[in-house]
Structure formats: structure tokens, C-alpha cells
Amino acid sequence: MDVEGEERCFSYLQSAGVSIKIFISDRHRGIAKWIRECQTSSAHFFDIWHVARSIGKAMTKLGKAKHCEKVADLAK
């Protein structure tokens, strides 16, 4: 979902009288910036699946380095 979709969803829900205190999304930087700057009353968190995936990718990349082979085993 892109930033425009998020803006439309927020405006629709707010026009319906819904107060959004917590918002969870993927790791889209544009969405995070928009919520931080324009929706200051809402807390923004990243979906745990996306966070775990990026950590796994970083560990796999690190595991390819010399003397770090055991890190690659942990990433699986």
C-alpha cells in the first residue's frame, strides 16, 4: 500500500469518527514519514513479519563474510 492509499484510509476513518491511536504497516519509509509528520496523534509500528524478514536478510548477508559462517546457520 502506498502513501496515497494510507492518506485516503486515514481521512475516511477520521471522517467516520474513528480515532486511530496505533497504526501498523510494512516498512515503507514514505508511510512512516507521513504518519510522523501529519498524524502526530497516531503511534506507528512496523509489522513484525517485515522486521524479522529484514533481520534474516542481514544475517544471511553477514554469514557470507569470512569467519561468520555460523551466523548464516542462525538465519535459517
N, C-alpha and C positions, 0 to 999 in steps of 0.2 A: 504494500500500500504506500502510495506516495504522499507527499506533504499536502497536496490539494485535497486528497481524499480525507485525510485526517482533519483538515480545517472544516470541510463540509460536515463530517460526522460530529465534530465538536459543536458547530453552530446549530445543527439540527437538534442535538440533545439539549443544548442550553436553551434553545427556543421552546422546547417541550417542558422546560422547568427542571431538568436533571442537572444536578451538581456533580461534576467529575472531580473527585478528590485524588484518585490514583489512576494512572494510565500506564499500561504495559504494552510495549511494542517490540519489534525487532530492533536491530542495532543501526537503524537508518539515522545518519547524522543530521540530515535536514529536519526530520521529525523532532529529534532531541533538541535541536536549536530552537525550533518554532515553539515547542512547549515551554522551554526555559525562558524565552523572551516574551511570548504572547499569552501564555496560560500560566501565569505565576501562581495561581491558587491550586494548581494540579501538580502532584508529585509524579515524576516519570521514572519508570523502572524498565530494564531490559528483560525480555523473555529468557528464562534460564536455559532453554534449549540452545538459543543463539549464543549465549555466553559460553556454554560448555563446548559448543562446536568450535568457537574461535580459540579456546584454550587447547583443545585437542589438536587443532591445526598448528598452533605454535609449538606444542610439544613434539609433534611429528617432525616439524622443520628442525627443531633443536636436536632431535635424535639422530639426524643425518650428519651432524658435526662429529668430528673426531673425538673420541673418548666420552661420547654422550649416548652410546647405543642403548643403554638401559632406559633412558628417558622415552625412547620410541616404543619400548615394550609397555610402558605405563599408559601411553596414549591410546592403546588399542582397547 
